[in-house]
Amino acid sequence: AYAIPSRSVERMEMVEHVTPVPNAPGFVDGIIFSRGQVVPAVNLRRRFGFEPADYDLSTRILVISHEERLVGLI
C-alpha cells in the first residue's frame, strides 16, 4: 500500500493542460502551471506499470509538497 501524509497535500485541481517535456521519464506527463508555479506532472498509472487512461472530467491532479518541492500526481 502507498500513502501520502495529508499535511503534504497542497491542493487538488482538475487537469486542464499538461505541457510535454522532452527527454522526461516515461511516467512524467509533463508540466502544469498551478497558481503561478511550474509543477511536474507524474502519471501514477504509468509509474506503477498500469495502462494509462485518457484524461476526462473526473481526472484530478494532487499537488503535494516534499522538502520545499511541488509535484503533481495524476
Summary of the structure (lengths in Angstrom):
residues: 74
radius of gyration: 11.9
end to end distance: 17.2
largest distance: 32.7
contacts: 159
relative contact order: 0.29
helix: 9%
strand: 43%
